[in-house]
């Protein structure tokens, strides 16, 4: 039986970037208007594979980029794993995110 995959806005994921480095991103919104997918914010800081930053430290980092993605595909293929959750999602900056020709100010419900 397949494992049930549940994700919620605020979830933080860890991604192995190389044999020695990992990075983090956070699921911050759903965008049903443009690509009907999850919106993430990826953080600049890269950590050694044995580092365990707090989720508060992770989400207080500078945002490298925002992107649309399919969270389920990355989880199922083992590309990223859930690392934690934070209520801090940078909501005050989401209106600055531009996808296509439309600003999405109502991404979080």
Secondary structure, DSSP 8 states (H G I E B T S, - for coil): --------TTEEEEEE-SSSEEEEEEEEEEETTTTSEEEEEEES--EETT----HHHHHTS-EEEEEEE-HHHHHHTTSEEEEEE-S---GGGGGG-EETTEE-S----
